[in-house]
Amino acid sequence: MQGIVTTALMALGMATLIALLMGPLLIPFLTRLKVGQSIREDGPQGHLIKAGTPTMGGIMIITAVMVSTFILAGNSGEAVAAVVVMLAFGAVGFWDDYIKVVLKRSLGLRAREKLGLQLLIGLAFALLLLYYFQRGTTVVVPFLGLEWDLGLAYVPFIIIVLIATTNTVNLTDGLDGLATGVTFLVALAFALVCLMTSHYQLTVFCGALAGGCLGFLFFNRHPARVFMGDTGSMALGGAVAAVAALTHSELFLLLLGGVYVLEGLSVILQVVSYQTTGKRILLMAPLHHHFELKGWPERKVVRFFWALSLVFVMVGLLGYRNIG
């Protein structure tokens, strides 16, 4: 196990270094291509100055994770599967970004197009889990250590997990460094989960995922010099969900990824409240924008959510105490 920990730390360091080295090359390139982020006029007014900041920087994270994983985890089936899921969702996000910032179609992919592609990826991954990895149809219940057999509901369950995770990570990516820092913590937590469940090569992947986020955070922290775009947020969501599924830890995402859950719920509740009562329960959704409009500086909001994510991660890891 000590050797795996060392390798995972090497993956973290290598991915961090790759992202740091890519930044000075990729950011000017994206700037020359004029792939700048558009800013919602109905959003926080302080964000208007961010208009034109290069986006699609998630390419840095994806490259760093992929290279580090393949070098240090080799051709491990689970690690390769996680990378492929990350790449697949990242490709959907890249296409969406390309349409928005290059073709100047502000809404990007149509909702049904994006959902259709996500459904296909989720279905393919669920079948891979069942028929290649012989993973079974059980999920582990947090804190209880019990296995819940979903039977025929397993495939739609996995599809929902992947789609929900990718879209809530996308919602979380609304402030400089927010999604990057939160996912760094979630990746470290899943590295520990992989160790505890003997998925050793996935531990290396999670180390690389944490490193990719850490290196990207150097350029994405406030004031951000580059945004990850849907390219990065969807790739991160796919990566996290894939690890959860491969380690029977899907339900632990509700805890380890608690910030993602809060951000997603805030949007759902806001919409439901407005459609049923005509009133909004938040000043603006997702939740991080509510705090901004309450007068919190962006740095304070981001640090608060990082701290909240750390709490969620610690609670989620406690849920493993009865497992194994």
DOTORTOR-437265 format. One record per atom (N, C-alpha, C): x, y, z; residue in one letter. Coordinates in steps of 0.02 Angstrom, whole numbers, plus 50000, padded with zeros to 5 digits. Example, Ala and Ser with C-alpha at 12.3 -4.5 7.8 and 13.67 -1.06 7.14 Angstrom:
DOTORTOR-437265
506604971650390A
506154977550390A
506604983550390A
506424988850354S
506844994750357S
506455000250394S
***
This chain:
DOTORTOR-437265
500414994050000M
500005000050000M
500435006350000M
501005006150033Q
501445011950036Q
501675013949966Q
501795008749924G
502005010149856G
501465013749816G
500835011749827I
500275014949792I
500195022249814I
500275023449879V
500225030249905V
500765034649873V
501365031949869T
501915035649838T
501765037149765T
501505032049729T
501345032949658T
500795038149650T
500285037949694A
499735042749690A
499995049849702A
500455050549750L
500755057149763L
501165059449703L
501505054749671M
501875056449610M
501405058749555M
500825055349550A
500325057349500A
500065064349515A
499955065849578L
499735072449598L
500245077749578L
500885076349593G
501415081049577G
501505081849502G
501485076249465M
501575076549393M
501015080449359M
500385079049379A
499815082449349A
499835089949366A
500035091549426T
500095098649445T
500605102149400T
501175098949391L
501705101849351L
501495102549278L
501155097549251I
500935097849181I
500455103749171I
499975104449218A
499495109949212A
499845116749218A
500335117149264L
500705123449273L
501105125149210L
501385120149178L
501775121349117L
501335122949057L
500735120249056M
500285121449000M
499995128549001M
499885131149062G
499565137649069G
499865143149027G
500525144449033P
500825149848994P
500805148748919P
500685142548897L
500635141148826L
499915141548801L
499455138548840L
498765138048818L
498385144648826L
498485148148881I
498095154248893I
498195159448838I
498825161048819P
498905165848763P
498605163248698P
498645156648687F
498355153648627F
497605154648625F
497265153248682L
496545154248687L
496365161648679L
496795165948705T
496675173148699T
496705175348626T
497205172748590R
497265174548518R
496665171948478R
496395166148499L
495815163448464L
495165167148482L
495225171548533K
494645175548556K
494075171148580K
494265165748616V
493755161448646V
493615163948717V
493345170048721G
493215173148785G
492535171348812G
492495171248879Q
491885169648914Q
491375175348907Q
490755173548892S
490215178548893S
489905178548963S
489685184348986I
489425185149053I
488685187049051I
488285183749092R
487575185249095R
487465192349121R
487055196149085E
486925203049105E
486475203349167E
486085197949180D
485645197849238D
485995194949300D
486645193349294G
487015190649350G
487325196149392G
487725194249441P
488075199249482P
488465204049439P
488375210549451Q
488685215649408Q
489445215449410Q
489715213049466G
490445212649472G
490755207749424G
490345203449394H
490605198449347H
490705201249277H
490425207049264L
490465209749196L
491185211049174L
491625212549222I
492325213849205I
492685207449182I
492365201649194K
492675195349175K
492545193649102K
492105197449069A
491945196048999A
492585196048957A
492655190948916G
493245190348873G
493805186248902G
493755184448967T
494265180048996T
494255173348959T
494845170848938P
494855164548899P
494515158948936P
494135154948900T
493805149048928T
494075142848893T
493785137048908M
494005130648882M
494675128548912M
494865131648968G
495485129849001G
495475122949032G
494885119749034G
494845112849058G
495285108149020G
495495110148960I
495965106048921I
496595104748962I
496805109549002M
497405108849043M
497305103149094M
496725103149127I
496585098049177I
496545091149145I
496175090649091I
496085084249057I
496755081349035I
497165085549004T
497815083248980T
498255080949038T
498275084949091A
498695083349148A
498485076749180A
497835075749188V
497585069549219V
497715063549174V
497575064249111M
497655058749064M
498385056449059M
498835061149049V
499545059449042V
499815056349106V
499675059349163S
499925056749226S
499655049749241S
499015048649227T
498715042149240T
499015036749196T
499085038149132F
499355033049087F
500085031449101F
500465036449123I
501175035149139I
501245031149204I
500845032849254L
500945030049321L
500465024349339L
499895024049306A
499425018549321A
499425013249266A
499785014549212G
499835009749158G
499175008449124G
499055002249105N
498445000449068N
497924997349113N
497904999349176S
497394996849223S
496704998249195S
496284992949193G
495624993649165G
495204999049198G
495204999349264E
494795004249299E
495045011349287E
495705012249289A
495975018949278A
495835021249207A
495905016749159V
495765018549089V
495035020249080V
494595016349112A
493875017749108A
493705024649135A
494015026449192A
493895033049221A
494135038549175A
494715037549143V
494975042549096V
494515043249036V
494265037549011V
493825037748952V
493175041448967V
492885040149026V
492275043749045V
492415051249052V
492975052949082M
493175059949088M
493235063149018M
493565059648972L
493665062248905L
492995062948868L
492555058048878A
491905058248843A
491495064148864A
491435065248929F
491055070948953F
491415077548937F
492085077348940G
492465083248921G
492355085048848G
492275080048805A
492155081248734A
491485084548723A
490975082348761V
490315085548757V
490365092848778V
490725093948834G
490825100748857G
491215105048808G
491725102148777F
492125105748727F
491685107848668F
491265103248646W
490815104748590W
490345110448608W
490085110148670D
489645115448694D
490015122148696D
490615122148724D
491015128348727D
491165130948657D
491345126448612Y
491535128348544Y
490955131948509Y
490355129248517I
489765132348487I
489645139248517I
489745139948582K
489605146248616K
490125151648599K
490765149848604V
491285155148600V
491605155748532V
491565150548491V
491865150948424V
491325152248371V
490785148348374L
490235149348326L
489755154748348L
489855157348410K
489455162948436K
488715161448442K
488555155048458R
487865153248475R
487825153148551R
487555158348580S
487625159548652S
487375153848696S
486885150048672L
486605144648714L
486985138048706L
487445137648659G
487835131548651G
487405125848625G
487565119848647L
487165114048628L
486455114848654L
485975112548615R
485285112548640R
485225107548697R
484775108848743A
484705104748802A
484595097348785A
484185096048735R
484045089048717R
484665085748685R
485075089748650E
485685086948621E
486175085148676E
486265089648723K
486735088348778K
486505082448820K
485855082348837L
485585076848877L
485645070248840L
485515070348775G
485565064148736G
486265061248736G
486765065548728L
487455063248730L
487645060648799L
487415064048851Q
487555061848919Q
487225055048933Q
486625054148908L
486275047748916L
486665042048883L
486915043348823L
487295038148787L
487925036348824L
488285041248849I
488905039848887I
488735036048950I
488215038248985G
488015034849047G
487815027649035G
487435026448981L
487225019648965L
487815015248948L
488275017748907A
488865013948888A
489285012148950A
489355016948996F
489755015749056F
489415010749102F
488755011249110A
488395006549152A
488474999449126A
488414998549060L
488494991849030L
489214989349038L
489694993949033L
490394992049043L
490504989549114L
490204992949163L
490264990849232L
489974983849243L
489404982549212L
489064976249222L
489394970349187L
489584971449124Y
489794965749082Y
490544965049075Y
490924970449084Y
491654969949080Y
491964969349149Y
491754973849194F
492044973749261F
491674969049308F
491104966249285Q
490714961749326Q
490584964849395Q
490394971049394R
490334974949455R
489734973049497R
489224970049469G
488624968549506G
488164974549509G
487604973949542T
487094979249543T
486984982049613T
487484981349657T
487404983749725T
487764990449735T
487504994349781V
487845000549803V
487895000249878V
488405003549905V
488535003549977V
488175009350009V
487845008050065V
487475013150102V
487945016450152V
488025023150149P
488475026650196P
488325025150268P
488855024650308F
488835023650380F
488625016550401F
488175013550363L
487915006950383L
488355001250357L
488715002450303G
489124997150274G
488714991750241G
488074992950230L
487634988050199L
487644988850124L
487514983450088E
487474983650016E
486744983249994E
486554987849952W
485864988349928W
485864986149854W
485514980649840D
485494977949772D
484934981449733D
485124985049681L
484644988849642L
484324984749586L
484624979049570G
484354974749518G
484304978349451G
483724978049420L
483624981049354L
483664988649354L
483594991649413A
483624998949418A
484345001549417A
484824996949417Y
485524999049422Y
485745003349362Y
485555001249302V
485775004949242V
485505012149242V
484845013149251P
484615020149254P
484915023949313P
485055020449367F
485355023749425F
486045026449408F
486455022549374I
487125024749355I
487085030649306I
486615030249259I
486525035749212I
486355042149249I
485905041649298I
485705047549337I
486305050249376I
486705045849405V
487285047949444V
487765051949400V
487905049449340L
488375052949296L
488095059649272L
487465059649252I
487175065849226I
487115071049282I
486885068849340A
486795073449396A
487465076449418A
487975072249421T
488625074649444T
488935079549395T
488915077949330T
489215082449281T
488855089149280T
488205089049287N
487835095349283N
487885099449347N
487945096249404T
488015100149467T
488725102949473T
489225099249448V
489895102149446V
489895108249400V
489545107649344N
489485113249297N
489165119349331N
488645118149372L
488325123649408L
488795126649460L
489205122449490T
489675124849542T
490205129449512T
490355128449448D
490885132349416D
490635139249397D
490505143449447G
490245150049434G
490665155749463G
491155154049503L
491605159049533L
492325156849524L
492785161549525D
493495159949514D
493735154949566D
493945149149542G
494245144149586G
493755139949625G
493105141149619L
492625137549662L
492595130149646L
492405128349585A
492355121349566A
493035117849568A
493555121649550T
494235118749550T
494445116649620T
494355121149669G
494555119649737G
494135114249768G
493475114449757V
493025109349784V
493205102549756V
493315102149691T
493465095649660T
494155093049681T
494625097549695F
495265095449722F
495165091549787F
494735094149831L
494595090849895L
494225084349884L
493735084349838V
493355078249824V
493805072849795V
494265074749751A
494735069949722A
495185066849774A
495435070949821L
495845068349875L
495445063449918L
494815065149931A
494395060749971A
494285054049936A
494165054349871F
494065048049834F
494715044049828F
495275047449830A
495915043749832A
495945039449895A
495725042249951L
495705038450014L
495195032750010L
494625034149979V
494105029049970V
494395023249929V
494745024849876C
495045019649833C
495555015449871C
495935018649915L
496405014949957L
496035010250004L
495505012750036M
495125008750084M
494765002950051M
494605003549987T
494234998349952T
494674994349904T
495334995449910S
495834991649871S
495784992649795S
495534998449775H
495555000249703H
496185004449692H
496745001149692Y
497385004649697Y
497545009049637Y
497405006549576Q
497575010549518Q
497115016649511Q
496505015949536L
496065021749538L
496315027049587L
496685024749638T
496995029549684T
497475034049646T
497835031149598V
498305035049558V
497915040049515V
497365037749486F
496945042249445F
496695048049487F
496465046649548C
496205051949591C
496765056849611C
497365054249621G
497935058649635G
498065063249576G
498035060449515A
498125064549455A
497575069749448A
496955067749465L
496385072349461L
496475078149509L
496695076549570A
496825081849619A
497395086449595A
497915083549566G
498475087549541G
498275091949483G
497865089349437G
497635093449381G
497245099549405G
496825098449456C
496445104049485C
496905109049519C
497395106449556L
497855110749593L
498265115149545L
498515112149491G
498905116049443G
498475121149408G
497865119249390F
497405123849356F
497205129549403F
497145128149468L
496935133149516L
497415139149518L
498045138049502F
498535143449500F
498325148849451F
498005146849396F
497785151649345F
497055153549352F
496675149449390N
495945150249395N
495735153849459N
496205154749506R
496035158249568R
495895165649552R
495545168849597H
495345175849586H
495955180549587H
496005185149539P
495595185749478P
495815180749425P
495355176849401A
495515171349356A
495805173849290A
496335170449268R
496625171849203R
496335167349149R
495985161949171V
495675157349125V
495115153749162V
494595151949125F
494045148049151F
494085140949122F
493835136049159M
493855129249134M
493315127949081M
492775131849083G
492225130849036G
491865124249048G
491375122849006D
491025116349010D
491515110748995D
492035112148956T
492555107148941T
492825104249006T
492985108549053G
493275106249116G
492765103849165G
492225107649174S
491735105749227S
491405099149212S
491235097849149M
490915091449132M
491415085749137M
492045087049119A
492555081849126A
492665080149200A
492695085149243L
492785083849314L
492195080049343L
491585082049324G
491005078449348G
490995071149326G
491175069949263G
491205063149238G
491725059049274G
492305062149287A
492845058549321A
492655056549392A
492355061249429V
492155059849498V
491615054449499V
491115054949455A
490575050049454A
490825043149434A
491305042949388A
491585036449366A
491935032949424A
492325036749462V
492675033849520V
492175031249571V
491655035249584A
491145033149632A
490825026549611A
490655025949546A
490335019849522A
490805013849524A
491425014849506L
491915009349505L
492085006749575L
491975010949626T
492135009049695T
491505007649736T
490935006849704H
490305005549740H
490125011349788H
490325017349772S
490265022949818S
489785028349792S
489325026449750E
488885031449719E
488515035549771E
488255032349822L
487865036049873L
488305040649914L
488955039249917F
489415043449954F
489525050149919F
489355050449855L
489405056849819L
488955062149850L
488405059949881L
487955064749913L
488305068149972L
488815064750000L
489185067550057L
489835070750033L
490245066849999L
490895069449977L
490805075349930L
490305075049889G
490155080449842G
489575084749867G
489545085749931G
488985089449961G
488885096349933G
489425099749915V
489365106449885V
489015106049818V
489195100949778Y
488845100049714Y
488095099149725Y
487915095149776V
487215093749791V
486855100249810V
487165104249853L
486855110549873L
486745115249814L
487235115649770E
487185119949712E
486615117649666E
486575111049655G
486045108449613G
485355109349644G
485295107949709L
484655108749743L
484425115949743L
484905120549750S
484715127649752S
484375129749688S
484615127149631V
484305128749567V
483615125649561V
483565119249581I
482925115749578I
482395119249621I
482575120749683L
482105123949729L
481915130949706L
482395134449677Q
482255141149652Q
481735140849596Q
481825136249550V
481365135549494V
480675133349518V
480655128249561V
480015125749586V
479645131249624V
480005134949666S
479685140249705S
479395145649660S
479775147549609Y
479545152949565Y
478945150649523Y
478965144449500Q
478425142049457Q
477785140649496Q
477845139049560T
477255137349599T
476975143349639T
477415147749661T
477195153349703T
477325160149672T
477735160349620G
477925166749590G
478455170449629G
478725167149681K
479245170249723K
479885166249721K
480445169649727R
481105166349729R
481325165649801R
481595159849819I
481825158749887I
482545161249896I
482905162149841L
483585164849843L
483615171149801L
484095175449817L
484195181349775L
484385179449705L
484765174049699M
484955171349633M
485225164349643M
485095160049596A
485365153249597A
485855152549538A
486375148049546P
486525143649602P
486695147349667P
486775143549720L
486825146149787L
487385151149796L
487965150149762H
488525154649773H
488355161749751H
487925162549701H
487725169249680H
487285172649732H
486905168749770H
486485171649823H
486925175249874H
487485172049892F
487935175149941F
488265181349912F
488425181149847E
488715187049814E
488235192949818E
487595191649802L
487105197049803L
486935199349874L
487115195249923K
487045197349993K
487605202150013K
488095202949968G
488635207649981G
489305204449999G
489345197749997W
489975194450012W
490465195449954W
491095197049968P
491605197249914P
491695190349884P
491885190149821E
491955183649787E
492445179049822E
493005181749844R
493495177549879R
493195174349941R
492795178249978K
492485175650039K
492005169950024K
491605170849971V
491135165549952V
491505159149934V
492035159849894V
492415154049872V
492725150449932V
493035154249977R
493355151150035R
492845147750080R
492255150850086F
491725147850126F
491515141050097F
491435140850031F
491235134549999F
491795129350001F
492405131549997W
492965126850006W
492935123750076W
492845127950127A
492805125550196A
492205120850204A
491645122650174L
491055118450177L
491185111650144L
491535111750088S
491715105550053S
492155101250097S
492625104350132L
493065100550177L
492655097050231L
492145100350258V
491715097350308V
491335091350278V
491055092350218F
490695086950185F
491155080950173F
491765082350152V
492245077050138V
492405073050202V
492505076550256M
492665073250320M
492075068950343M
491465071450336V
490875067550355V
490805061450310V
490915062450245G
490865056750199G
491375051350214G
491985053350230L
492495048350246L
492335044650310L
492015047950358L
491795044550418L
491285039050402L
490925040050348G
490425035050328G
490735028450307G
491385028350297Y
491725022150278Y
491965018150338Y
491825020450397R
492135017350456R
491895010150467R
491295008550443N
491045001750452N
491124997250392N
491484999850341I
491554995950279I
492204992150279I
492164985950257G
492754981850252G
492954978850317G
***
